[in-house]
Amino acid sequence: MANGYGSSSSSSSSSSSSSSSSSSSYVAPTAQRSAPAGFHYMPDGSLMADSEMPGHSAQLGGNYKLDTARLNPRILDKASSFPPKSGYRVTIEPNQGEIIQASQCVATGMTVAYEGDPNSFTKSPSMFQYNGLSSSAFYKVVFQDSTNLPNNPNFVADTSNMVYMWVYFGLTETRHTSNLNTKQVFVNVVINKTVTTKIEVTNPINIIEKEITNFNF
């Protein structure tokens, strides 16, 4: 299912839709093939067995194609702004009766950003940013729980929760894209069975400094 800016596909049990916060949105056709059971499509169109993926025991969220045709071909989303200026997001929906949350989502080939780092929107329990140049079109994504937009620290996900994946377009934080509207852009998302905890997104340096500060000589 797709609506808004982008079309998207999933090769696992999770379904998805793409949308934009922009008022000028349109319904895009779904043109992605469904991979055979136990396999998923790579960005080049080839098939790969789920068991060949790192962390293959995790549930595979899917390989999502971003519809960039209506975007400025030379776009740069400001790294310090949320949501991104482009307003581009993919909505990852669970199957009926299933529960998913932002802390389970991982952008393949990218690295989770620590809380408090420059231009990081990671804040447990409901916002997790992933950085990295896994594409020539975007430099980071932010996963956000749809039913915990205020980021309540006592949040418990239920079956009504969906995950928004906000996409920041640009070659880097300071370089705009080139010919974006002619590119095929994909984001591969793995949905882990376990959640990313607050301690995992806390910079170890900050933990050491806190321990030194609290140490009694």
Contacts in CASP RR format, 6 or more apart in sequence:
PFRMAT RR
TARGET T0000
AUTHOR 0000-0000-0000
METHOD contacts of the structure
MODEL  1
MANGYGSSSSSSSSSSSSSSSSSSSYVAPTAQRSAPAGFHYMPDGSLMAD
SEMPGHSAQLGGNYKLDTARLNPRILDKASSFPPKSGYRVTIEPNQGEII
QASQCVATGMTVAYEGDPNSFTKSPSMFQYNGLSSSAFYKVVFQDSTNLP
NNPNFVADTSNMVYMWVYFGLTETRHTSNLNTKQVFVNVVINKTVTTKIE
VTNPINIIEKEITNFNF
1 15 0 8 1.000
1 16 0 8 1.000
1 17 0 8 1.000
1 30 0 8 1.000
1 93 0 8 1.000
2 8 0 8 1.000
2 16 0 8 1.000
2 17 0 8 1.000
2 18 0 8 1.000
2 27 0 8 1.000
2 28 0 8 1.000
2 29 0 8 1.000
2 30 0 8 1.000
2 67 0 8 1.000
3 17 0 8 1.000
3 18 0 8 1.000
3 19 0 8 1.000
3 25 0 8 1.000
3 27 0 8 1.000
3 28 0 8 1.000
4 18 0 8 1.000
4 19 0 8 1.000
4 20 0 8 1.000
4 25 0 8 1.000
4 26 0 8 1.000
4 27 0 8 1.000
4 28 0 8 1.000
5 18 0 8 1.000
5 19 0 8 1.000
5 20 0 8 1.000
5 22 0 8 1.000
5 25 0 8 1.000
5 28 0 8 1.000
5 67 0 8 1.000
5 70 0 8 1.000
5 71 0 8 1.000
5 86 0 8 1.000
5 87 0 8 1.000
5 88 0 8 1.000
6 18 0 8 1.000
6 19 0 8 1.000
6 20 0 8 1.000
6 28 0 8 1.000
6 65 0 8 1.000
6 66 0 8 1.000
6 67 0 8 1.000
6 68 0 8 1.000
6 88 0 8 1.000
6 90 0 8 1.000
7 18 0 8 1.000
7 28 0 8 1.000
7 29 0 8 1.000
7 30 0 8 1.000
7 31 0 8 1.000
7 32 0 8 1.000
7 65 0 8 1.000
7 66 0 8 1.000
7 67 0 8 1.000
8 16 0 8 1.000
8 17 0 8 1.000
8 18 0 8 1.000
8 32 0 8 1.000
8 64 0 8 1.000
8 65 0 8 1.000
8 66 0 8 1.000
8 90 0 8 1.000
9 16 0 8 1.000
9 30 0 8 1.000
9 32 0 8 1.000
9 33 0 8 1.000
9 34 0 8 1.000
9 41 0 8 1.000
9 62 0 8 1.000
9 63 0 8 1.000
9 64 0 8 1.000
9 65 0 8 1.000
10 16 0 8 1.000
10 61 0 8 1.000
10 62 0 8 1.000
10 63 0 8 1.000
10 64 0 8 1.000
10 92 0 8 1.000
11 34 0 8 1.000
11 35 0 8 1.000
11 39 0 8 1.000
11 40 0 8 1.000
11 41 0 8 1.000
11 60 0 8 1.000
11 61 0 8 1.000
11 62 0 8 1.000
11 63 0 8 1.000
12 40 0 8 1.000
12 50 0 8 1.000
12 59 0 8 1.000
12 60 0 8 1.000
12 61 0 8 1.000
12 62 0 8 1.000
12 191 0 8 1.000
13 59 0 8 1.000
13 95 0 8 1.000
13 98 0 8 1.000
14 59 0 8 1.000
14 61 0 8 1.000
14 62 0 8 1.000
14 92 0 8 1.000
14 93 0 8 1.000
14 94 0 8 1.000
14 95 0 8 1.000
14 98 0 8 1.000
14 100 0 8 1.000
14 191 0 8 1.000
15 93 0 8 1.000
15 94 0 8 1.000
15 95 0 8 1.000
16 62 0 8 1.000
16 64 0 8 1.000
16 90 0 8 1.000
16 91 0 8 1.000
16 92 0 8 1.000
16 93 0 8 1.000
17 90 0 8 1.000
17 91 0 8 1.000
17 93 0 8 1.000
18 28 0 8 1.000
18 64 0 8 1.000
18 66 0 8 1.000
18 67 0 8 1.000
18 88 0 8 1.000
18 89 0 8 1.000
18 90 0 8 1.000
18 91 0 8 1.000
19 25 0 8 1.000
19 89 0 8 1.000
19 90 0 8 1.000
19 91 0 8 1.000
20 86 0 8 1.000
20 87 0 8 1.000
20 88 0 8 1.000
20 89 0 8 1.000
21 83 0 8 1.000
21 87 0 8 1.000
21 89 0 8 1.000
22 87 0 8 1.000
26 70 0 8 1.000
28 67 0 8 1.000
32 41 0 8 1.000
32 65 0 8 1.000
33 41 0 8 1.000
35 41 0 8 1.000
35 47 0 8 1.000
36 47 0 8 1.000
38 49 0 8 1.000
38 50 0 8 1.000
38 51 0 8 1.000
39 47 0 8 1.000
39 48 0 8 1.000
39 49 0 8 1.000
39 50 0 8 1.000
40 47 0 8 1.000
40 48 0 8 1.000
40 50 0 8 1.000
40 53 0 8 1.000
40 60 0 8 1.000
40 62 0 8 1.000
40 63 0 8 1.000
41 47 0 8 1.000
41 48 0 8 1.000
41 63 0 8 1.000
42 48 0 8 1.000
42 63 0 8 1.000
43 63 0 8 1.000
43 184 0 8 1.000
43 186 0 8 1.000
43 188 0 8 1.000
50 56 0 8 1.000
50 60 0 8 1.000
53 60 0 8 1.000
53 108 0 8 1.000
53 190 0 8 1.000
55 190 0 8 1.000
57 193 0 8 1.000
58 106 0 8 1.000
58 190 0 8 1.000
58 191 0 8 1.000
58 192 0 8 1.000
58 193 0 8 1.000
59 190 0 8 1.000
59 191 0 8 1.000
59 192 0 8 1.000
59 193 0 8 1.000
60 190 0 8 1.000
60 191 0 8 1.000
61 92 0 8 1.000
61 105 0 8 1.000
61 189 0 8 1.000
61 190 0 8 1.000
61 191 0 8 1.000
62 188 0 8 1.000
62 189 0 8 1.000
62 190 0 8 1.000
63 186 0 8 1.000
63 187 0 8 1.000
63 188 0 8 1.000
63 189 0 8 1.000
64 90 0 8 1.000
64 165 0 8 1.000
64 186 0 8 1.000
64 187 0 8 1.000
64 188 0 8 1.000
64 189 0 8 1.000
65 184 0 8 1.000
65 185 0 8 1.000
65 186 0 8 1.000
66 88 0 8 1.000
66 90 0 8 1.000
66 137 0 8 1.000
66 138 0 8 1.000
66 167 0 8 1.000
66 185 0 8 1.000
66 186 0 8 1.000
66 187 0 8 1.000
68 137 0 8 1.000
68 169 0 8 1.000
68 180 0 8 1.000
68 181 0 8 1.000
68 183 0 8 1.000
68 185 0 8 1.000
69 181 0 8 1.000
70 181 0 8 1.000
71 86 0 8 1.000
71 88 0 8 1.000
71 169 0 8 1.000
71 180 0 8 1.000
71 181 0 8 1.000
72 180 0 8 1.000
73 177 0 8 1.000
73 178 0 8 1.000
73 179 0 8 1.000
73 180 0 8 1.000
73 181 0 8 1.000
73 182 0 8 1.000
74 176 0 8 1.000
74 177 0 8 1.000
74 178 0 8 1.000
74 180 0 8 1.000
75 86 0 8 1.000
75 169 0 8 1.000
75 170 0 8 1.000
75 176 0 8 1.000
75 177 0 8 1.000
75 180 0 8 1.000
76 169 0 8 1.000
76 170 0 8 1.000
76 174 0 8 1.000
76 175 0 8 1.000
76 176 0 8 1.000
76 177 0 8 1.000
77 84 0 8 1.000
77 85 0 8 1.000
77 86 0 8 1.000
77 167 0 8 1.000
77 168 0 8 1.000
77 169 0 8 1.000
77 170 0 8 1.000
78 84 0 8 1.000
78 85 0 8 1.000
79 119 0 8 1.000
79 139 0 8 1.000
79 140 0 8 1.000
79 168 0 8 1.000
79 173 0 8 1.000
80 119 0 8 1.000
82 121 0 8 1.000
82 142 0 8 1.000
82 166 0 8 1.000
83 89 0 8 1.000
83 142 0 8 1.000
83 166 0 8 1.000
84 166 0 8 1.000
84 167 0 8 1.000
84 168 0 8 1.000
84 169 0 8 1.000
86 167 0 8 1.000
86 168 0 8 1.000
86 169 0 8 1.000
87 166 0 8 1.000
88 166 0 8 1.000
88 167 0 8 1.000
88 169 0 8 1.000
89 164 0 8 1.000
89 165 0 8 1.000
89 166 0 8 1.000
89 167 0 8 1.000
90 164 0 8 1.000
90 165 0 8 1.000
90 167 0 8 1.000
90 187 0 8 1.000
91 146 0 8 1.000
91 162 0 8 1.000
91 163 0 8 1.000
91 164 0 8 1.000
91 165 0 8 1.000
92 100 0 8 1.000
92 105 0 8 1.000
92 162 0 8 1.000
92 163 0 8 1.000
92 164 0 8 1.000
92 165 0 8 1.000
92 189 0 8 1.000
92 191 0 8 1.000
93 162 0 8 1.000
94 100 0 8 1.000
94 159 0 8 1.000
94 161 0 8 1.000
94 162 0 8 1.000
96 159 0 8 1.000
97 159 0 8 1.000
98 159 0 8 1.000
99 157 0 8 1.000
99 158 0 8 1.000
99 159 0 8 1.000
99 161 0 8 1.000
100 157 0 8 1.000
100 161 0 8 1.000
100 162 0 8 1.000
100 163 0 8 1.000
100 191 0 8 1.000
101 125 0 8 1.000
101 126 0 8 1.000
101 145 0 8 1.000
101 157 0 8 1.000
101 161 0 8 1.000
101 163 0 8 1.000
101 195 0 8 1.000
102 125 0 8 1.000
102 126 0 8 1.000
102 127 0 8 1.000
102 128 0 8 1.000
102 143 0 8 1.000
102 144 0 8 1.000
102 145 0 8 1.000
102 163 0 8 1.000
102 164 0 8 1.000
103 124 0 8 1.000
103 125 0 8 1.000
103 126 0 8 1.000
103 128 0 8 1.000
103 143 0 8 1.000
103 195 0 8 1.000
103 196 0 8 1.000
103 197 0 8 1.000
104 191 0 8 1.000
104 192 0 8 1.000
104 193 0 8 1.000
104 194 0 8 1.000
104 195 0 8 1.000
104 196 0 8 1.000
105 128 0 8 1.000
105 143 0 8 1.000
105 163 0 8 1.000
105 165 0 8 1.000
105 189 0 8 1.000
105 190 0 8 1.000
105 191 0 8 1.000
105 192 0 8 1.000
106 112 0 8 1.000
106 130 0 8 1.000
106 189 0 8 1.000
106 190 0 8 1.000
106 191 0 8 1.000
106 192 0 8 1.000
106 196 0 8 1.000
107 130 0 8 1.000
107 134 0 8 1.000
107 141 0 8 1.000
107 143 0 8 1.000
107 165 0 8 1.000
107 187 0 8 1.000
107 188 0 8 1.000
107 189 0 8 1.000
108 134 0 8 1.000
108 188 0 8 1.000
108 189 0 8 1.000
108 190 0 8 1.000
109 132 0 8 1.000
109 134 0 8 1.000
109 188 0 8 1.000
110 130 0 8 1.000
110 131 0 8 1.000
110 132 0 8 1.000
110 134 0 8 1.000
110 140 0 8 1.000
110 141 0 8 1.000
111 130 0 8 1.000
111 131 0 8 1.000
111 132 0 8 1.000
112 122 0 8 1.000
112 128 0 8 1.000
112 129 0 8 1.000
112 130 0 8 1.000
112 131 0 8 1.000
112 196 0 8 1.000
112 200 0 8 1.000
112 201 0 8 1.000
113 120 0 8 1.000
113 121 0 8 1.000
113 122 0 8 1.000
113 128 0 8 1.000
113 129 0 8 1.000
113 130 0 8 1.000
113 131 0 8 1.000
113 140 0 8 1.000
113 201 0 8 1.000
114 120 0 8 1.000
114 122 0 8 1.000
114 201 0 8 1.000
114 202 0 8 1.000
114 203 0 8 1.000
114 206 0 8 1.000
115 122 0 8 1.000
115 123 0 8 1.000
115 124 0 8 1.000
115 198 0 8 1.000
115 201 0 8 1.000
115 202 0 8 1.000
115 203 0 8 1.000
116 122 0 8 1.000
116 203 0 8 1.000
117 203 0 8 1.000
119 173 0 8 1.000
120 129 0 8 1.000
121 127 0 8 1.000
121 129 0 8 1.000
121 142 0 8 1.000
122 128 0 8 1.000
122 129 0 8 1.000
122 201 0 8 1.000
123 151 0 8 1.000
124 153 0 8 1.000
124 196 0 8 1.000
124 197 0 8 1.000
124 198 0 8 1.000
124 201 0 8 1.000
125 145 0 8 1.000
125 148 0 8 1.000
125 151 0 8 1.000
125 153 0 8 1.000
125 155 0 8 1.000
125 195 0 8 1.000
125 198 0 8 1.000
126 144 0 8 1.000
126 145 0 8 1.000
126 148 0 8 1.000
126 149 0 8 1.000
126 151 0 8 1.000
126 152 0 8 1.000
126 155 0 8 1.000
127 142 0 8 1.000
127 143 0 8 1.000
127 144 0 8 1.000
127 145 0 8 1.000
127 151 0 8 1.000
128 142 0 8 1.000
128 143 0 8 1.000
128 196 0 8 1.000
128 201 0 8 1.000
129 140 0 8 1.000
129 141 0 8 1.000
129 142 0 8 1.000
129 143 0 8 1.000
130 140 0 8 1.000
130 141 0 8 1.000
130 142 0 8 1.000
130 143 0 8 1.000
131 139 0 8 1.000
131 140 0 8 1.000
132 139 0 8 1.000
132 140 0 8 1.000
133 139 0 8 1.000
133 171 0 8 1.000
133 172 0 8 1.000
135 185 0 8 1.000
135 186 0 8 1.000
135 187 0 8 1.000
136 171 0 8 1.000
136 177 0 8 1.000
136 183 0 8 1.000
137 169 0 8 1.000
137 170 0 8 1.000
137 171 0 8 1.000
137 177 0 8 1.000
137 180 0 8 1.000
137 183 0 8 1.000
137 185 0 8 1.000
138 167 0 8 1.000
138 168 0 8 1.000
138 169 0 8 1.000
138 170 0 8 1.000
138 185 0 8 1.000
138 187 0 8 1.000
139 168 0 8 1.000
139 169 0 8 1.000
139 170 0 8 1.000
139 171 0 8 1.000
139 172 0 8 1.000
139 173 0 8 1.000
140 168 0 8 1.000
141 165 0 8 1.000
141 166 0 8 1.000
141 167 0 8 1.000
141 168 0 8 1.000
141 187 0 8 1.000
142 165 0 8 1.000
142 166 0 8 1.000
142 168 0 8 1.000
143 163 0 8 1.000
143 164 0 8 1.000
143 165 0 8 1.000
143 166 0 8 1.000
144 163 0 8 1.000
144 164 0 8 1.000
144 165 0 8 1.000
144 166 0 8 1.000
145 155 0 8 1.000
145 157 0 8 1.000
145 161 0 8 1.000
145 162 0 8 1.000
145 163 0 8 1.000
145 164 0 8 1.000
146 161 0 8 1.000
146 162 0 8 1.000
146 163 0 8 1.000
146 164 0 8 1.000
147 155 0 8 1.000
147 157 0 8 1.000
147 158 0 8 1.000
147 160 0 8 1.000
147 161 0 8 1.000
147 162 0 8 1.000
148 155 0 8 1.000
148 157 0 8 1.000
148 161 0 8 1.000
165 187 0 8 1.000
165 189 0 8 1.000
167 187 0 8 1.000
169 177 0 8 1.000
169 180 0 8 1.000
170 176 0 8 1.000
170 177 0 8 1.000
171 177 0 8 1.000
171 178 0 8 1.000
177 183 0 8 1.000
END
